């Protein structure tokens, strides 16, 4: 067992980094406490060791630390989170320390926040449909347990409302199992965090929630550790206490910026837009902790939120996120301007795991064909909409006009819904049929003719009687 | 040597560790690092300092800990037991690791790639006293219902065979002895070890001469890949690279499939693991797993092992090629492999080229794809094997000027360009017909038993492609002056192109029937669509309104032809008759 050792041999400090010399037995990735002359404590982690020289990142920043009088204590352990069933209902800081008025956590055990990768062979495939009550998600981009589905948003778009609605409404059909919400704030404002907390309080879900809050005025470097604390708590709840955990990470863009700051301070060769070349791997080590494991009851479903700078989907943060996560829900500013809420940009949004979670016995047999048709028709309608803005509606062919009408109706009725409206999946599917009833059977190429014969007549009659 | 310094760690920076006292070590030797004995590989030597890329997470490792040199390069074990296995990037069996260590990956664990306990039935194909050379097949082991493994003489062994006998052996037991001219005896086993970073030797390489069918219409008909060919699938996220790769792994007309999940999603590997034992191979009706080897190094697993995973995969693939099999390797995604190279390179403080990638990126990519090909294998009996490589590329932001895409395009012969616009319309596979290409088109015609049919198919694909190109031009005109300005013939071109896109190119991977289409059915489908065009042209010339033609009920049958099962393929021929009948009626109605 390694013992705790103290050093006063700080050689240099630059940005969030600190170099300590003449250190014995330092280990990569372990943590340190830094005691300032006034007795206050900072926390740090070892980034590199070379012989007796140790490079540290200081989570709270290096302001006020001096070279001569600071004491560095090597704790000979990685960053750990103390867990016990009592963490439910509690609020923690971005470094996993209780932040509310509650008693300290008496740890059942301490877990390394870096976790270990799940063996791919031990994973169970996510295939349980989660009903969120939001049509654009349930009908077109179904979420399943164990999936990681990010919300790509932009400044000024209502991603907070959507994540709150998700946390409030998400249920698995026909099952009353234990669930929990882990809410992780990284550099978001007090207001945004409070909005979410109030929402949980109103519905009573706060009892089943664990919060890790690193707000906008908290140290930026701390954000690198925050999602790992949250996911460690989630793994404990899911795989040891058999709960279904929904983890919300808000906002991953701030996390990546903190990572960039460290990388720049280390003078590493930057990749695109100054982000480090290992951003993909680093993000994967966060996102891939979602999932299900064979033989375990619980699951981790992950909803990271990120704001795209200038709504640019090719920015490294959304781009690399999209390559790791199983789809994405993209919010659209034009829809938001048209007062359509939630402004989900249907066409580029995607849920990769949808096909395993829907269909007969899960949602309904017509689900897959129906969303394929809705997508195709809406895509065509969108093209017509664009054409109309260039050349005027008069220049459209009859067919194009019809598709444009469909696209408008689709946005008004299917996409648009209240943040407190909880639609069942049947309601969402029926709405799809109703909207498609304006087309002839021949035009519905993506739907099996048997399904059209079974489901459509109801809606055609309705239309006639109107 | 008592005065020799003990190898010890002096520096740890992420996945790269520097050790001193490494005099005498060779580049790319495997070493065990630290008290946990993590597996690593030497990537740089400087006097007695060695930089080591470590295949496992290095947290908790520090200076002063020991390093042990195994004095052997990174190798894989080749022999019975490969098929149906799932390995990590350095050939550790993941299923056995779960049993041994639990659901989460632990560090420093070692498990052999091939089971030491399982006995295989070996049947010699040669007799005692026969002379053998490297590559000669000396016997067979039925490994699965689909694969018979041929046991070959390892490289650098030759002489007279003795003590060869049929029986049940483990991979480590001696199946025969080879006595060389100078009298040295080599014990032959079912298993051989082979370093992964250099290609396995062949007598000579040959040009590919036939198409590798995949059951995917846009690929087989328009952009086919050859047996022994190379292809790349670049595209932004969400365009279906992985689905294309999975579809190929499922339906490709190969004897052996090696699937390398390199730095991708864990849940996708699970999908493969769950589906492959259930899905049936179309020709034999046996589970797909019986011909597959899976390598899974997901994005959150150590980055250095990701770098090694493609080499592990291709060495296994080459081994089966050397038996004379048709082998296909899918690597998803080579961008993650390149990123792993970049990460190691950065930690080694090498001078970067474009986007931080090392200067040797293009050379490594080219060398990897060059391991594909149709070859004449070493040894008797004379045989040919083929190895095709299909690599996915994930360019940042879908930007094809990315270094990895460019380096890949320099070497591959087939390019399937996935684009976002098609994916948003849910047109899958989202392969763009205007920018994709294949240099193997001429091999397609040989896939037909009937030579005439092959030539006809070739000619039909040319015609269909030209219609699609005309469509792109016509759509420009429509955008400028509106659809009203088009002549009836042009309108028909637009409709036919739409039909080709929606009724032929669009293919639903998740539909029971549509997921795989035989080349004969593809021929029938395309022929029907073009037949409609021809008949419609005649009708237009006879003065029939285009709107009338487009309203014909038969068009729905054409649209649904893709869902007609292979056994009822004659129903597609019937559609063509119905087209003629309905067109005839139109003309009559028109005259009245």
Interface residues (C-beta under 8 A of the other chain):
Chain A: X25 X26 X27 X28 X29 X30 X47 X48 X49 X50 X51 X52 X78 X112 X114 X115 X116 X117 X118 X119 X120 X121 X122 X123 X124 X125 X126 X146 X147 X239 X268 X269 X270 X271 X272 X277 X278 X280 X281 X284 X285 X287 X288 X289 X291 X293 X294 X296 X313 X314 X315 X316 X319 X320 X322 X323 X324 X326 X327 X328 X347 X348 X350 X352 X353 X355 X356 X368 X372 X375 X376 X379 X380 X387 X390 X391 X395 X396 X397 X400 X441 X442 X445 X446 X448 X449
Chain B: X10 X11 X12 X13 X14 X18 X57 X58 X59 X60 X61 X62 X63 X64 X86 X94 X95 X97 X98 X101 X102 X103 X104 X105 X106 X236 X237 X238 X261 X263 X265 X266 X267 X269 X270 X271 X273 X274 X296 X298 X299 X300 X301 X303 X336 X339 X340 X342 X343 X346 X352 X355 X356 X394 X396 X397 X398 X399 X420 X423 X424 X425 X426 X479 X482 X483 X484 X502 X503 X508 X510 X553 X555 X556 X559 X560 X563
